[in-house]
Amino acid sequence: MQEFSQDPALVQAFLVESTEFLQSMDQDLVLLERTPENEELLNRIFRALHTIKGTAGFFGFHPIVQLGHRAEDVLSALRRHDIHVVPRVMTALLAARDRLGEMLADLGSSGLKSQYAIEGLVAELEAVTKTSSLENGDDSQLERAKNLGASSNRKDKDKDDKDDKDNDNDTAIKQVSAVSNTMRVDVRKLDDLINLTGELILERNRIVQLAKEISSNTNAVDSPLSHTAARLSFITEELQTAALRTRMVPVETVFSRFPRLVRDLSQSLNKDAGLIVRGEDTEIDRTMVELLSDPLVHLVRNALDHGLEPPEERERAGKPRQGTISIQARQEGDHILVSVSDDGAGIDPTRILAKAIERKLVTAERAASLTPREILDLIFLPAFSTAEKTTAVSGRGVGMDVVRTNLKRMNGSVELQSRVGHGTTVLMQLPLTLAVLPVLLVQIADEIYALPLRAIIEITRLSAATAHVVDGREVVRLRDEMLPLVRLRSLCSVDATAQPAEEKIVVLAVAEQRIALLVDRLIGQESTIIKPLAAYLHDCAGIAGVTVCGDGRVRLMLDPGGLWNWAAGQTAPAVLQ
């Protein structure tokens, strides 16, 4: 495990955690001496020291392990009641705690030394564990234990350059500085901060709207109120960015579990596979980590089971015996792109289509009109699988369905690219955070609705496209692509005779699908927070939640996925009717 000691981030995390443990031990040891009957306090001290020793052993920090092990023996004897909490025992433990702190200070500054003069302290720790009764220990014993740490320091300093006499003070200062740069905060406090920031954004939107209305009524475009509102808007945006950054974590927390998964699964499948991970330092909101974890697990398992060929088959195809799976992450604007690729056999569209027809997931008539991209998208359907038999790894047809479902929950999308004989790539696009959502406000008659800005591909006029009716449903032709047309007026039961002179088409992306939403007017863009619907409204298709706009009124947040289901004839968002 020596290579882990070369990772500055891991070492820094160990330093922060261990220093916190030592700080709590300092107080707990003193408290234990006053309340020796407190078993829980003794157990807490033991757990802290055991964690420091165990993690130090993981990094290969042997001096810390050696001293920690001896101090742990003393605490074990106290837990077994072989010895009692007396001054000599506690003095030896406190001296060990101080010496461990000095070792951590060295580790954080110039590096851990190979040897420390701790023989006397170790001997004292061993001695107190072998003494059955120390209640009446003489003053010389107590004084000797108190001076153990100081005498060890003097021996170490004699070995070092005599010009480094101020090293202890400098080390202490460096230790304090290093620790002060990092602070652990309860996640619930961060969530409260994000929630309050969201409420502040709603009030900011209200003030900006009022400033516009007042300026419009008084013809005072350059009023102090407008300047103040603009300044407030800027500061709120900065606060929002800073607050969201506190909850961002590297995707490495998700990626780190896959080397072991690939190793174990490739052995069970008798395949030779290597894993390449890139972009693990890309940051994402911690609330999305678990939502991203499940799709990645299913994609990696599918790549191993369905994608990569056995070594012998790869050799016959002129490929290396070892297949490669690649997981990459990168940030593009306010989105994160995560891809899972393999250099396996790829996906055969003919086989996909045959399986879909066999399982009656698509009719033969419908299959004849599907494009290659639409055929590949069939693997995301529930219960779809090309596996001939069900195993512990695959065959149940739930993996890719989980991928699409989780991405929809994150307002993300998934795209599949594959070449037979060359491999497959699954590209997932998801937002940086779900806390604050930029929306586009659209108007239908007198009602205003919100659409997630991330789902909007483009906006055009109805005159720029031609409307048709196919199989009893309206579609529009936009640059040689036929898109389902959803008239928001018909969903809202608005009088169709009072249509505006020129309607707008908002093209929305729903995963890998596209739909065209027809609206009366575009109001504008603003950042807001989305409140969930009440429990009895959770099943309302087409509605993702509610938000408060700048005019103070509650607006419905439309769900592009629900609108797509309605356009495809699967559901009807009756809540708007």
C-alpha positions as a Python dict, from the first residue, in 0.01 Angstrom:
ca = {
    (1, 'M'): (0, 0, 0),
    (2, 'Q'): (306, 227, -12),
    (3, 'E'): (183, 391, -333),
    (4, 'F'): (-108, 549, -145),
    (5, 'S'): (136, 747, 71),
    (6, 'Q'): (243, 929, -247),
    (7, 'D'): (-107, 1067, -307),
    (8, 'P'): (-117, 1419, -150),
    (9, 'A'): (-498, 1426, -138),
    (10, 'L'): (-519, 1097, 52),
    (11, 'V'): (-242, 1196, 292),
    (12, 'Q'): (-408, 1532, 356),
    (13, 'A'): (-738, 1360, 431),
    (14, 'F'): (-559, 1128, 674),
    (15, 'L'): (-393, 1426, 843),
    (16, 'V'): (-720, 1611, 886),
    (17, 'E'): (-906, 1310, 1021),
    (18, 'S'): (-625, 1198, 1253),
    (19, 'T'): (-570, 1548, 1389),
    (20, 'E'): (-939, 1573, 1472),
    (21, 'F'): (-921, 1238, 1650),
    (22, 'L'): (-617, 1348, 1852),
    (23, 'Q'): (-788, 1672, 1946),
    (24, 'S'): (-1089, 1482, 2079),
    (25, 'M'): (-861, 1230, 2254),
    (26, 'D'): (-685, 1510, 2437),
    (27, 'Q'): (-1011, 1617, 2596),
    (28, 'D'): (-1147, 1265, 2641),
    (29, 'L'): (-837, 1135, 2820),
    (30, 'V'): (-855, 1418, 3070),
    (31, 'L'): (-1227, 1355, 3118),
    (32, 'L'): (-1166, 981, 3158),
    (33, 'E'): (-923, 1047, 3438),
    (34, 'R'): (-1199, 1234, 3618),
    (35, 'T'): (-1470, 977, 3536),
    (36, 'P'): (-1291, 639, 3519),
    (37, 'E'): (-1622, 451, 3530),
    (38, 'N'): (-1731, 596, 3194),
    (39, 'E'): (-1709, 290, 2966),
    (40, 'E'): (-1849, 468, 2659),
    (41, 'L'): (-1582, 738, 2688),
    (42, 'L'): (-1311, 471, 2707),
    (43, 'N'): (-1454, 295, 2402),
    (44, 'R'): (-1460, 623, 2208),
    (45, 'I'): (-1092, 685, 2282),
    (46, 'F'): (-1009, 330, 2178),
    (47, 'R'): (-1199, 364, 1846),
    (48, 'A'): (-1022, 690, 1765),
    (49, 'L'): (-677, 548, 1830),
    (50, 'H'): (-759, 225, 1647),
    (51, 'T'): (-869, 425, 1340),
    (52, 'I'): (-547, 629, 1340),
    (53, 'K'): (-334, 317, 1372),
    (54, 'G'): (-526, 123, 1109),
    (55, 'T'): (-518, 402, 851),
    (56, 'A'): (-149, 467, 919),
    (57, 'G'): (-82, 100, 852),
    (58, 'F'): (-268, 132, 523),
    (59, 'F'): (-29, 411, 420),
    (60, 'G'): (279, 235, 561),
    (61, 'F'): (351, 496, 831),
    (62, 'H'): (528, 247, 1062),
    (63, 'P'): (633, 479, 1348),
    (64, 'I'): (271, 584, 1397),
    (65, 'V'): (160, 222, 1382),
    (66, 'Q'): (421, 110, 1634),
    (67, 'L'): (338, 374, 1893),
    (68, 'G'): (-35, 352, 1829),
    (69, 'H'): (-29, -24, 1878),
    (70, 'R'): (137, 4, 2221),
    (71, 'A'): (-105, 274, 2333),
    (72, 'E'): (-390, 57, 2208),
    (73, 'D'): (-265, -227, 2429),
    (74, 'V'): (-301, 0, 2732),
    (75, 'L'): (-656, 94, 2639),
    (76, 'S'): (-742, -273, 2581),
    (77, 'A'): (-614, -355, 2931),
    (78, 'L'): (-833, -78, 3071),
    (79, 'R'): (-1136, -214, 2885),
    (80, 'R'): (-1071, -561, 3027),
    (81, 'H'): (-1026, -408, 3375),
    (82, 'D'): (-679, -565, 3400),
    (83, 'I'): (-551, -224, 3509),
    (84, 'H'): (-718, 84, 3650),
    (85, 'V'): (-739, 449, 3545),
    (86, 'V'): (-462, 598, 3757),
    (87, 'P'): (-231, 898, 3700),
    (88, 'R'): (63, 695, 3572),
    (89, 'V'): (-150, 521, 3309),
    (90, 'M'): (-312, 842, 3194),
    (91, 'T'): (19, 1028, 3184),
    (92, 'A'): (166, 758, 2961),
    (93, 'L'): (-138, 773, 2729),
    (94, 'L'): (-124, 1152, 2711),
    (95, 'A'): (248, 1135, 2631),
    (96, 'A'): (171, 889, 2352),
    (97, 'R'): (-101, 1119, 2223),
    (98, 'D'): (142, 1414, 2218),
    (99, 'R'): (407, 1208, 2038),
    (100, 'L'): (155, 1100, 1774),
    (101, 'G'): (67, 1465, 1723),
    (102, 'E'): (433, 1547, 1663),
    (103, 'M'): (459, 1268, 1407),
    (104, 'L'): (154, 1401, 1224),
    (105, 'A'): (307, 1750, 1230),
    (106, 'D'): (622, 1610, 1067),
    (107, 'L'): (413, 1430, 809),
    (108, 'G'): (231, 1751, 720),
    (109, 'S'): (548, 1958, 688),
    (110, 'S'): (880, 1794, 605),
    (111, 'G'): (759, 1434, 595),
    (112, 'L'): (754, 1146, 840),
    (113, 'K'): (1096, 1036, 964),
    (114, 'S'): (1201, 675, 928),
    (115, 'Q'): (1280, 642, 1300),
    (116, 'Y'): (1179, 816, 1620),
    (117, 'A'): (1332, 787, 1965),
    (118, 'I'): (1025, 637, 2128),
    (119, 'E'): (1190, 345, 2305),
    (120, 'G'): (1140, 495, 2651),
    (121, 'L'): (774, 578, 2586),
    (122, 'V'): (706, 232, 2442),
    (123, 'A'): (873, 73, 2745),
    (124, 'E'): (656, 277, 2978),
    (125, 'L'): (339, 180, 2790),
    (126, 'E'): (438, -184, 2813),
    (127, 'A'): (517, -145, 3183),
    (128, 'V'): (177, 1, 3276),
    (129, 'T'): (-6, -284, 3105),
    (130, 'K'): (183, -538, 3320),
    (131, 'T'): (121, -366, 3655),
    (132, 'S'): (-195, -482, 3827),
    (133, 'S'): (-214, -205, 4086),
    (134, 'L'): (-86, 146, 4022),
    (135, 'E'): (-298, 343, 4261),
    (136, 'N'): (-1, 419, 4485),
    (137, 'G'): (263, 478, 4224),
    (138, 'D'): (542, 696, 4364),
    (139, 'D'): (625, 1045, 4249),
    (140, 'S'): (935, 931, 4062),
    (141, 'Q'): (726, 704, 3841),
    (142, 'L'): (479, 983, 3763),
    (143, 'E'): (754, 1232, 3690),
    (144, 'R'): (930, 982, 3464),
    (145, 'A'): (613, 925, 3262),
    (146, 'K'): (550, 1297, 3227),
    (147, 'N'): (900, 1355, 3090),
    (148, 'L'): (893, 1071, 2839),
    (149, 'G'): (771, 1287, 2552),
    (150, 'A'): (1017, 1566, 2628),
    (151, 'S'): (1315, 1330, 2657),
    (152, 'S'): (1224, 1166, 2327),
    (153, 'N'): (1213, 1509, 2166),
    (154, 'R'): (1561, 1591, 2292),
    (155, 'K'): (1704, 1268, 2149),
    (156, 'D'): (1550, 1341, 1809),
    (157, 'K'): (1681, 1696, 1810),
    (158, 'D'): (2034, 1576, 1883),
    (159, 'K'): (2019, 1372, 1563),
    (160, 'D'): (1908, 1673, 1357),
    (161, 'D'): (2098, 1985, 1260),
    (162, 'K'): (2148, 2209, 1563),
    (163, 'D'): (2047, 2511, 1354),
    (164, 'D'): (1690, 2375, 1345),
    (165, 'K'): (1615, 2473, 1703),
    (166, 'D'): (1302, 2663, 1597),
    (167, 'N'): (1168, 2367, 1397),
    (168, 'D'): (910, 2269, 1660),
    (169, 'N'): (745, 2611, 1655),
    (170, 'D'): (748, 2623, 1275),
    (171, 'T'): (602, 2273, 1257),
    (172, 'A'): (325, 2364, 1497),
    (173, 'I'): (240, 2671, 1291),
    (174, 'K'): (237, 2465, 970),
    (175, 'Q'): (16, 2203, 1133),
    (176, 'V'): (-237, 2462, 1244),
    (177, 'S'): (-232, 2623, 900),
    (178, 'A'): (-283, 2290, 723),
    (179, 'V'): (-575, 2192, 941),
    (180, 'S'): (-742, 2532, 922),
    (181, 'N'): (-776, 2498, 544),
    (182, 'T'): (-1017, 2208, 586),
    (183, 'M'): (-1324, 2175, 805),
    (184, 'R'): (-1581, 1899, 822),
    (185, 'V'): (-1938, 2017, 804),
    (186, 'D'): (-2255, 1819, 858),
    (187, 'V'): (-2419, 1762, 519),
    (188, 'R'): (-2752, 1877, 661),
    (189, 'K'): (-2604, 2220, 723),
    (190, 'L'): (-2496, 2242, 360),
    (191, 'D'): (-2843, 2137, 250),
    (192, 'D'): (-2993, 2410, 468),
    (193, 'L'): (-2756, 2663, 310),
    (194, 'I'): (-2858, 2556, -40),
    (195, 'N'): (-3228, 2572, 51),
    (196, 'L'): (-3196, 2922, 198),
    (197, 'T'): (-3000, 3033, -108),
    (198, 'G'): (-3285, 2907, -323),
    (199, 'E'): (-3538, 3106, -120),
    (200, 'L'): (-3319, 3413, -158),
    (201, 'I'): (-3317, 3363, -535),
    (202, 'L'): (-3699, 3363, -539),
    (203, 'E'): (-3707, 3691, -348),
    (204, 'R'): (-3439, 3832, -580),
    (205, 'N'): (-3659, 3748, -877),
    (206, 'R'): (-3949, 3927, -710),
    (207, 'I'): (-3745, 4243, -641),
    (208, 'V'): (-3610, 4250, -998),
    (209, 'Q'): (-3965, 4219, -1131),
    (210, 'L'): (-4091, 4499, -906),
    (211, 'A'): (-3802, 4721, -1013),
    (212, 'K'): (-3894, 4668, -1377),
    (213, 'E'): (-4260, 4747, -1313),
    (214, 'I'): (-4182, 5064, -1115),
    (215, 'S'): (-3930, 5183, -1373),
    (216, 'S'): (-4181, 5118, -1650),
    (217, 'N'): (-4457, 5312, -1475),
    (218, 'T'): (-4237, 5611, -1388),
    (219, 'N'): (-4031, 5608, -1708),
    (220, 'A'): (-3722, 5610, -1483),
    (221, 'V'): (-3513, 5346, -1655),
    (222, 'D'): (-3192, 5452, -1480),
    (223, 'S'): (-3336, 5475, -1129),
    (224, 'P'): (-3145, 5389, -807),
    (225, 'L'): (-3388, 5102, -751),
    (226, 'S'): (-3293, 4949, -1086),
    (227, 'H'): (-2925, 4979, -1000),
    (228, 'T'): (-2983, 4819, -659),
    (229, 'A'): (-3186, 4538, -812),
    (230, 'A'): (-2913, 4470, -1067),
    (231, 'R'): (-2647, 4467, -797),
    (232, 'L'): (-2859, 4235, -581),
    (233, 'S'): (-2904, 4004, -877),
    (234, 'F'): (-2527, 3987, -932),
    (235, 'I'): (-2448, 3919, -565),
    (236, 'T'): (-2718, 3652, -545),
    (237, 'E'): (-2576, 3474, -849),
    (238, 'E'): (-2230, 3479, -690),
    (239, 'L'): (-2372, 3348, -361),
    (240, 'Q'): (-2556, 3073, -545),
    (241, 'T'): (-2238, 2965, -724),
    (242, 'A'): (-2034, 2966, -401),
    (243, 'A'): (-2302, 2776, -208),
    (244, 'L'): (-2336, 2509, -475),
    (245, 'R'): (-1959, 2468, -488),
    (246, 'T'): (-1956, 2364, -122),
    (247, 'R'): (-2166, 2060, -210),
    (248, 'M'): (-1961, 1953, -510),
    (249, 'V'): (-1755, 1634, -486),
    (250, 'P'): (-1522, 1469, -740),
    (251, 'V'): (-1678, 1190, -945),
    (252, 'E'): (-1380, 987, -825),
    (253, 'T'): (-1603, 893, -531),
    (254, 'V'): (-1811, 697, -785),
    (255, 'F'): (-1533, 585, -1020),
    (256, 'S'): (-1314, 440, -742),
    (257, 'R'): (-1534, 131, -703),
    (258, 'F'): (-1500, 12, -1062),
    (259, 'P'): (-1144, -127, -1076),
    (260, 'R'): (-1245, -395, -827),
    (261, 'L'): (-1576, -455, -1009),
    (262, 'V'): (-1402, -501, -1345),
    (263, 'R'): (-1141, -733, -1194),
    (264, 'D'): (-1388, -960, -1014),
    (265, 'L'): (-1646, -971, -1292),
    (266, 'S'): (-1395, -1035, -1572),
    (267, 'Q'): (-1260, -1331, -1376),
    (268, 'S'): (-1608, -1475, -1323),
    (269, 'L'): (-1683, -1436, -1696),
    (270, 'N'): (-1343, -1576, -1802),
    (271, 'K'): (-1260, -1257, -1986),
    (272, 'D'): (-949, -1042, -1987),
    (273, 'A'): (-1043, -678, -1932),
    (274, 'G'): (-861, -360, -1839),
    (275, 'L'): (-1013, -37, -1712),
    (276, 'I'): (-915, 319, -1805),
    (277, 'V'): (-1055, 604, -1596),
    (278, 'R'): (-1018, 968, -1698),
    (279, 'G'): (-1156, 1293, -1559),
    (280, 'E'): (-1207, 1160, -1206),
    (281, 'D'): (-1138, 1507, -1066),
    (282, 'T'): (-1451, 1644, -1240),
    (283, 'E'): (-1691, 1769, -974),
    (284, 'I'): (-2062, 1700, -939),
    (285, 'D'): (-2331, 1774, -682),
    (286, 'R'): (-2317, 1514, -403),
    (287, 'T'): (-2695, 1463, -431),
    (288, 'M'): (-2636, 1319, -778),
    (289, 'V'): (-2357, 1079, -683),
    (290, 'E'): (-2584, 787, -591),
    (291, 'L'): (-2814, 854, -887),
    (292, 'L'): (-2512, 829, -1116),
    (293, 'S'): (-2367, 523, -944),
    (294, 'D'): (-2637, 272, -1046),
    (295, 'P'): (-2634, 359, -1418),
    (296, 'L'): (-2255, 331, -1428),
    (297, 'V'): (-2262, -9, -1258),
    (298, 'H'): (-2512, -143, -1514),
    (299, 'L'): (-2318, 3, -1807),
    (300, 'V'): (-1987, -146, -1693),
    (301, 'R'): (-2150, -486, -1631),
    (302, 'N'): (-2311, -476, -1976),
    (303, 'A'): (-1980, -381, -2136),
    (304, 'L'): (-1813, -681, -1972),
    (305, 'D'): (-2091, -932, -2036),
    (306, 'H'): (-2230, -823, -2374),
    (307, 'G'): (-1958, -600, -2518),
    (308, 'L'): (-1616, -759, -2472),
    (309, 'E'): (-1549, -1089, -2645),
    (310, 'P'): (-1360, -1384, -2488),
    (311, 'P'): (-980, -1360, -2537),
    (312, 'E'): (-970, -1635, -2802),
    (313, 'E'): (-1244, -1467, -3007),
    (314, 'R'): (-1065, -1133, -2986),
    (315, 'E'): (-745, -1292, -3116),
    (316, 'R'): (-930, -1443, -3413),
    (317, 'A'): (-1066, -1096, -3491),
    (318, 'G'): (-717, -947, -3483),
    (319, 'K'): (-769, -766, -3153),
    (320, 'P'): (-556, -775, -2836),
    (321, 'R'): (-652, -1051, -2594),
    (322, 'Q'): (-728, -794, -2328),
    (323, 'G'): (-1035, -583, -2390),
    (324, 'T'): (-1058, -225, -2268),
    (325, 'I'): (-1336, -46, -2087),
    (326, 'S'): (-1305, 330, -2055),
    (327, 'I'): (-1494, 558, -1816),
    (328, 'Q'): (-1451, 930, -1876),
    (329, 'A'): (-1600, 1246, -1729),
    (330, 'R'): (-1567, 1608, -1833),
    (331, 'Q'): (-1750, 1934, -1782),
    (332, 'E'): (-1901, 2128, -2071),
    (333, 'G'): (-2070, 2451, -1963),
    (334, 'D'): (-2329, 2373, -1697),
    (335, 'H'): (-2338, 2004, -1788),
    (336, 'I'): (-2131, 1697, -1705),
    (337, 'L'): (-2061, 1444, -1980),
    (338, 'V'): (-1990, 1089, -1862),
    (339, 'S'): (-1912, 816, -2113),
    (340, 'V'): (-1862, 440, -2084),
    (341, 'S'): (-1687, 282, -2383),
    (342, 'D'): (-1560, -62, -2478),
    (343, 'D'): (-1364, -199, -2775),
    (344, 'G'): (-1579, -510, -2801),
    (345, 'A'): (-1804, -657, -3066),
    (346, 'G'): (-2047, -366, -3080),
    (347, 'I'): (-2426, -390, -3108),
    (348, 'D'): (-2584, -556, -3410),
    (349, 'P'): (-2904, -360, -3499),
    (350, 'T'): (-3043, -663, -3683),
    (351, 'R'): (-3024, -876, -3369),
    (352, 'I'): (-3175, -597, -3159),
    (353, 'L'): (-3470, -562, -3394),
    (354, 'A'): (-3529, -936, -3412),
    (355, 'K'): (-3534, -964, -3032),
    (356, 'A'): (-3772, -669, -3001),
    (357, 'I'): (-4017, -829, -3246),
    (358, 'E'): (-3979, -1169, -3077),
    (359, 'R'): (-4067, -1021, -2738),
    (360, 'K'): (-4350, -817, -2892),
    (361, 'L'): (-4196, -489, -2785),
    (362, 'V'): (-4249, -352, -3135),
    (363, 'T'): (-4469, -460, -3427),
    (364, 'A'): (-4326, -577, -3758),
    (365, 'E'): (-4491, -281, -3933),
    (366, 'R'): (-4335, -34, -3690),
    (367, 'A'): (-3997, -210, -3713),
    (368, 'A'): (-3984, -153, -4088),
    (369, 'S'): (-3989, 224, -4042),
    (370, 'L'): (-3732, 250, -3760),
    (371, 'T'): (-3404, 430, -3819),
    (372, 'P'): (-3073, 274, -3702),
    (373, 'R'): (-3066, 513, -3404),
    (374, 'E'): (-3422, 422, -3306),
    (375, 'I'): (-3334, 54, -3327),
    (376, 'L'): (-3044, 99, -3085),
    (377, 'D'): (-3274, 292, -2851),
    (378, 'L'): (-3488, -22, -2814),
    (379, 'I'): (-3238, -163, -2564),
    (380, 'F'): (-3357, 100, -2313),
    (381, 'L'): (-3706, -51, -2306),
    (382, 'P'): (-3807, -235, -1985),
    (383, 'A'): (-3763, -614, -1999),
    (384, 'F'): (-3549, -596, -2316),
    (385, 'S'): (-3240, -819, -2325),
    (386, 'T'): (-3045, -1003, -2593),
    (387, 'A'): (-2911, -1259, -2345),
    (388, 'E'): (-3013, -1615, -2427),
    (389, 'K'): (-3029, -1710, -2059),
    (390, 'T'): (-3058, -1526, -1731),
    (391, 'T'): (-2743, -1513, -1517),
    (392, 'A'): (-2632, -1330, -1205),
    (393, 'V'): (-2487, -1061, -1433),
    (394, 'S'): (-2750, -1005, -1703),
    (395, 'G'): (-3055, -1134, -1884),
    (396, 'R'): (-3338, -973, -1687),
    (397, 'G'): (-3373, -665, -1905),
    (398, 'V'): (-3354, -409, -1624),
    (399, 'G'): (-3002, -265, -1661),
    (400, 'M'): (-3049, -15, -1944),
    (401, 'D'): (-3396, 73, -1819),
    (402, 'V'): (-3234, 176, -1489),
    (403, 'V'): (-2987, 391, -1684),
    (404, 'R'): (-3260, 584, -1862),
    (405, 'T'): (-3485, 613, -1553),
    (406, 'N'): (-3208, 755, -1332),
    (407, 'L'): (-3098, 1001, -1597),
    (408, 'K'): (-3453, 1126, -1639),
    (409, 'R'): (-3465, 1186, -1262),
    (410, 'M'): (-3152, 1398, -1301),
    (411, 'N'): (-3291, 1591, -1598),
    (412, 'G'): (-3024, 1423, -1807),
    (413, 'S'): (-3009, 1237, -2136),
    (414, 'V'): (-2834, 929, -2274),
    (415, 'E'): (-2707, 859, -2624),
    (416, 'L'): (-2588, 526, -2762),
    (417, 'Q'): (-2323, 493, -3034),
    (418, 'S'): (-2203, 158, -3166),
    (419, 'R'): (-2015, 2, -3458),
    (420, 'V'): (-2029, -371, -3517),
    (421, 'G'): (-1687, -519, -3452),
    (422, 'H'): (-1542, -199, -3307),
    (423, 'G'): (-1723, -133, -2980),
    (424, 'T'): (-1991, 72, -2809),
    (425, 'T'): (-2003, 409, -2634),
    (426, 'V'): (-2281, 525, -2403),
    (427, 'L'): (-2274, 902, -2352),
    (428, 'M'): (-2465, 1049, -2057),
    (429, 'Q'): (-2530, 1421, -2020),
    (430, 'L'): (-2646, 1552, -1685),
    (431, 'P'): (-2662, 1888, -1507),
    (432, 'L'): (-2402, 1999, -1253),
    (433, 'T'): (-2666, 2033, -982),
    (434, 'L'): (-3036, 1988, -921),
    (435, 'A'): (-3061, 2257, -651),
    (436, 'V'): (-3120, 2567, -865),
    (437, 'L'): (-3275, 2532, -1208),
    (438, 'P'): (-3268, 2785, -1494),
    (439, 'V'): (-3609, 2792, -1662),
    (440, 'L'): (-3780, 2948, -1961),
    (441, 'L'): (-4119, 3104, -1890),
    (442, 'V'): (-4379, 3057, -2164),
    (443, 'Q'): (-4734, 3188, -2187),
    (444, 'I'): (-5059, 3025, -2296),
    (445, 'A'): (-5351, 3270, -2294),
    (446, 'D'): (-5333, 3420, -1941),
    (447, 'E'): (-5131, 3137, -1786),
    (448, 'I'): (-4754, 3118, -1753),
    (449, 'Y'): (-4562, 2790, -1730),
    (450, 'A'): (-4195, 2708, -1670),
    (451, 'L'): (-3980, 2479, -1884),
    (452, 'P'): (-3634, 2350, -1778),
    (453, 'L'): (-3384, 2545, -1985),
    (454, 'R'): (-3147, 2248, -2004),
    (455, 'A'): (-3409, 2049, -2198),
    (456, 'I'): (-3455, 2319, -2465),
    (457, 'I'): (-3273, 2251, -2792),
    (458, 'E'): (-3398, 2545, -2997),
    (459, 'I'): (-3686, 2787, -3046),
    (460, 'T'): (-3845, 2870, -3382),
    (461, 'R'): (-4165, 3005, -3535),
    (462, 'L'): (-4447, 2782, -3648),
    (463, 'S'): (-4420, 2930, -3996),
    (464, 'A'): (-4069, 2786, -4023),
    (465, 'A'): (-4202, 2431, -4005),
    (466, 'T'): (-4479, 2244, -4176),
    (467, 'A'): (-4744, 2069, -3970),
    (468, 'H'): (-4868, 1726, -4074),
    (469, 'V'): (-5091, 1456, -3935),
    (470, 'V'): (-4939, 1105, -3918),
    (471, 'D'): (-5139, 813, -3775),
    (472, 'G'): (-5386, 1059, -3627),
    (473, 'R'): (-5121, 1266, -3447),
    (474, 'E'): (-4970, 1601, -3532),
    (475, 'V'): (-4603, 1629, -3624),
    (476, 'V'): (-4388, 1911, -3756),
    (477, 'R'): (-4111, 1886, -4012),
    (478, 'L'): (-3801, 2067, -3893),
    (479, 'R'): (-3487, 2035, -4106),
    (480, 'D'): (-3585, 1696, -4248),
    (481, 'E'): (-3676, 1560, -3904),
    (482, 'M'): (-4031, 1478, -3802),
    (483, 'L'): (-4107, 1581, -3443),
    (484, 'P'): (-4424, 1507, -3243),
    (485, 'L'): (-4619, 1829, -3194),
    (486, 'V'): (-4773, 1909, -2855),
    (487, 'R'): (-5013, 2205, -2848),
    (488, 'L'): (-5001, 2341, -2496),
    (489, 'R'): (-5334, 2514, -2559),
    (490, 'S'): (-5512, 2182, -2603),
    (491, 'L'): (-5364, 2054, -2276),
    (492, 'C'): (-5478, 2365, -2091),
    (493, 'S'): (-5833, 2357, -2238),
    (494, 'V'): (-5784, 2709, -2379),
    (495, 'D'): (-6017, 2837, -2652),
    (496, 'A'): (-5842, 2753, -2980),
    (497, 'T'): (-6017, 3036, -3166),
    (498, 'A'): (-5824, 3300, -2971),
    (499, 'Q'): (-5482, 3198, -3099),
    (500, 'P'): (-5209, 3463, -3138),
    (501, 'A'): (-5098, 3577, -3480),
    (502, 'E'): (-4766, 3393, -3454),
    (503, 'E'): (-4705, 3093, -3229),
    (504, 'K'): (-4363, 2972, -3115),
    (505, 'I'): (-4225, 2619, -3124),
    (506, 'V'): (-3998, 2513, -2836),
    (507, 'V'): (-3801, 2199, -2922),
    (508, 'L'): (-3739, 1989, -2612),
    (509, 'A'): (-3497, 1700, -2559),
    (510, 'V'): (-3635, 1404, -2364),
    (511, 'A'): (-3339, 1171, -2317),
    (512, 'E'): (-3251, 1086, -2679),
    (513, 'Q'): (-3596, 1190, -2816),
    (514, 'R'): (-3719, 1530, -2939),
    (515, 'I'): (-4063, 1690, -2922),
    (516, 'A'): (-4202, 2024, -3041),
    (517, 'L'): (-4408, 2224, -2791),
    (518, 'L'): (-4634, 2496, -2933),
    (519, 'V'): (-4677, 2805, -2709),
    (520, 'D'): (-4828, 3152, -2750),
    (521, 'R'): (-4545, 3371, -2622),
    (522, 'L'): (-4199, 3358, -2466),
    (523, 'I'): (-4169, 3554, -2140),
    (524, 'G'): (-3801, 3515, -2059),
    (525, 'Q'): (-3543, 3323, -1861),
    (526, 'E'): (-3475, 3318, -1487),
    (527, 'S'): (-3309, 3097, -1227),
    (528, 'T'): (-3541, 2946, -971),
    (529, 'I'): (-3594, 2652, -740),
    (530, 'I'): (-3850, 2380, -796),
    (531, 'K'): (-4078, 2272, -515),
    (532, 'P'): (-4217, 1916, -531),
    (533, 'L'): (-4587, 1854, -567),
    (534, 'A'): (-4793, 1745, -269),
    (535, 'A'): (-4808, 1369, -209),
    (536, 'Y'): (-5156, 1331, -356),
    (537, 'L'): (-5039, 1497, -681),
    (538, 'H'): (-4726, 1289, -739),
    (539, 'D'): (-4888, 1084, -1016),
    (540, 'C'): (-4983, 1386, -1228),
    (541, 'A'): (-4818, 1328, -1564),
    (542, 'G'): (-4664, 1630, -1734),
    (543, 'I'): (-4598, 1828, -1412),
    (544, 'A'): (-4254, 1820, -1249),
    (545, 'G'): (-4329, 2064, -965),
    (546, 'V'): (-4406, 2427, -891),
    (547, 'T'): (-4205, 2744, -864),
    (548, 'V'): (-4261, 3105, -763),
    (549, 'C'): (-4197, 3356, -1040),
    (550, 'G'): (-4087, 3715, -1016),
    (551, 'D'): (-4445, 3841, -996),
    (552, 'G'): (-4499, 3636, -679),
    (553, 'R'): (-4742, 3392, -840),
    (554, 'V'): (-4703, 3013, -826),
    (555, 'R'): (-4632, 2857, -1165),
    (556, 'L'): (-4638, 2497, -1280),
    (557, 'M'): (-4309, 2341, -1394),
    (558, 'L'): (-4377, 2124, -1699),
    (559, 'D'): (-4213, 1784, -1728),
    (560, 'P'): (-4073, 1719, -2079),
    (561, 'G'): (-4083, 1345, -2013),
    (562, 'G'): (-4455, 1353, -1934),
    (563, 'L'): (-4521, 1564, -2243),
    (564, 'W'): (-4333, 1311, -2455),
    (565, 'N'): (-4536, 1023, -2312),
    (566, 'W'): (-4854, 1209, -2401),
    (567, 'A'): (-4726, 1279, -2753),
    (568, 'A'): (-4642, 910, -2792),
    (569, 'G'): (-4993, 814, -2680),
    (570, 'Q'): (-4881, 652, -2353),
    (571, 'T'): (-5036, 893, -2099),
    (572, 'A'): (-5244, 1208, -2082),
    (573, 'P'): (-5142, 1493, -1849),
    (574, 'A'): (-5497, 1543, -1727),
    (575, 'V'): (-5384, 1783, -1455),
    (576, 'L'): (-5366, 2061, -1715),
    (577, 'Q'): (-5713, 1999, -1846),
}
